[in-house]
Amino acid sequence: MADKPDMGEIASFDNAKLKKTETQEKNTLPTKETTEQEKWSEIF
């Protein structure tokens, strides 16, 4: 059937060929204090 993927490629995949990467969070969420300051600056 054309709807089913070929699992042969997945079965022969070698995880050792993958490179190790370090993930870094670039867009951090604002703190509660920061949001409070922004809220008050919009009021005044």
Secondary structure, DSSP 8 states (H G I E B T S, - for coil): --SS--THHHHT--GGGS--------S----HHHHHHHHHHHH-
